[in-house]
């Protein structure tokens, strides 16, 4: 009897010893299996509000603005994603300053209602319009984002705040977010901490610090030449430096048009893995309605970490979108639309929603996005709501 008890104790000990998992592994039926963690991101480009947009949103009866219709058609492409990111290329300087658009953007606070309703979690505020309403406007913009519970990076209220990197721990994967801009349209930055400018030494130091404390480092730089569809060498050199310093994902903006994207093989001392870059996400919403500035995408990324291996960008896909600025009755009406949804409507519904000129434009948008980003011909007969970007 004592022998049986002893053998039972020994067998239990051996089972639990063998089944004890290393960090990053789980135990199932006595076998050690690598744990799989995933995080999904939805990303868009430039979020801008010109005077056409806030004039359309204005209600003279109440003296207020309503932008809620802007994103109702596309916010479903954010639903269910762990983090939703974009480039906030405007300021909330306050009503008393008077609202304005280009060259200095001061947007009604009510626009934040639409941003929040759409589901944005993180916005980069480092761009060439960061200083449009001065230091006070920059700070007020951050205060309003905090009020709405939207995280931000790239502009700051103090030196202490600037030195704090934005981290997000999602589904067991720790992300760091950084952003920088090439400049502020010649407007002086009175205190260096206010705006993250692309300074190689500072940027490299920031990315290296972030690398020490995060599984995935995401950088959202504002760079490139406006309206160019391919990045110049100088901008590629900057993004290469970001990867060499420790970045895993680079999501760039500024040209207001789409530029190419690609997987990037990186190794930060933790093993080679797949990173990703898009050189320009284009405009998400604006009054820049001339082609190709009104064609863009909702970018979807899946980051996966298996066991103790470094996280990989496992899958990339995109939804072609288009900003409608006039309805079928020729009235200004700013709505971000899915290209697939618009082109696959019944003709009677198309005619109800869209001008003939816009119906033709949507066919061009499909070509400008799907064929351009996939680097292959995608005929209209093969249109999809969302396209997977292959390695």
Residue, then its C-alpha position, 0 to 999 in steps of 0.5 A: x500500500x505504501x509502495x502504491x502511494x509512493x509511486x502515485x506521488x512520484x508520478x504526480x511529481x513527474x507530471x507536474x515537472x514535465x508540464x511546467x511551462x516556460x514563460x510564453x507557453x501554456x500547458x495542455x494535456x501535459x504538453x507545452x504549447x506556445x501561447x499565441x497573442x494577437x493585437x489588431x490595429x485600424x489606422x487612417x491618415x490625415x484628419x482635416x477640417x477645412x471651412x467647407x466642412x465646418x460650414x456644412x456642419x453648422x446649424x444656424x438655428x442653434x449656433x452649433x456644429x454637427x459632424x456626426x455624419x462624417x464617419x457613420x459609413x466607415x466606423x464599422x471598419x474600426x469596430x472590433x479592432x483593439x486600437x484605432x489610430x489616425x493623424x489629427x492635422x488640426x487644432x482645437x484653439x477655441x471658438x473665441x479665436x474664430x474658426x479657420x482652415x488652411x493655412x492655420x486650422x482651428x476646428x470647432x470642438x464638436x468635431x471631437x464628438x464624431x472622432x470619439x463616436x467613430x472609435x479613435x483610441x490614439x491620435x498623433x498630433x505632431x505635424x506641420x499644423x501643430x502650432x497653427x493656433x500657437x502654444x495656447x492652442x496646442x495645449x488646449x488641443x491636448x486638453x480637449x483630447x484628454x477630456x474625450x479620453x483619446x490618447x495622443x503623442x507628438x505634442x506636449x505641455x511640458x518637458x516632463x510630459x514630452x519625456x513620457x513615452x505612450x505605452x499601451x498593453x493590449x492582450x499581453x503585448x506591450x506597444x510604444x507609440x512615438x511621432x515626429x514632424x519635419x516642421x511646423x510651416x515656419x511657425x516658431x516653436x517657443x519651447x522645444x518640448x511642445x512639438x517633436x521635430x525630426x531630430x535624428x539624435x533625439x528621435x533615435x534616443x526616444x526609439x531606443x528607450x521605447x524599445x527597452x520597455x515594449x514588445x512593439x514600437x510604432x512610429x508615426x512620422x509626418x514627412x514626405x512631399x505633398x502630392x507625390x505618390x512615391x517617397x524621396x530617398x531622404x524620407x526613406x533614409x529617415x524611416x530606415x533610421x527609425x527601423x535601425x533604432x528599434x521601430x517595428x511599424x512605421x505609419x507615415x503621413x503628410x503627402x495627402x495622397x497614398x504612397x506604397x507600403x511594404x513588409x520590412x524584416x527587422x531584428x532588434x536583438x530579439x530575433x528577426x521578425x516582420x515589421x511594416x511601413x506605409x510611406x503615406x496613408x493619404x487623407x482620411x477626411x478633408x476638403x482636398x477633393x481633387x484626385x487623387x487626394x480624396x482617395x485613401x484607405x482604412x489600414x488593418x494590421x494584425x500583430x502576433x506574438x507566439x511564445x517567446x518569439x518577437x512579435x510579427x506583423x502577421x497580416x496587412x489588409x486595407x479597405x479603399x475609401x473615398x470622401x464624398x463632398x457633395x450629394x446628388x443634389x449638389x449640396x456640400x455633404x462630407x461623408x467618408x465612404x467605402x468604395x466597394x459599398x458605393x460601386x456595388x449599389x443598385x443603380x437607383x441607389x447610386x443615383x439617389x446618393x451620388x452625382x454621376x461625376x462621382x460615380x465615375x470618380x469611384x471607378x478611378x479611386x478603385x484603380x488608384x488604391x487597389x491596383x496601386x497598393x497591390x502593384x498589380x492590375x485589379x479589374x473592377x470585375x474583381x472588386x473586393x471590400x477589403x484587400x489582403x496585402x501579400x508579403 
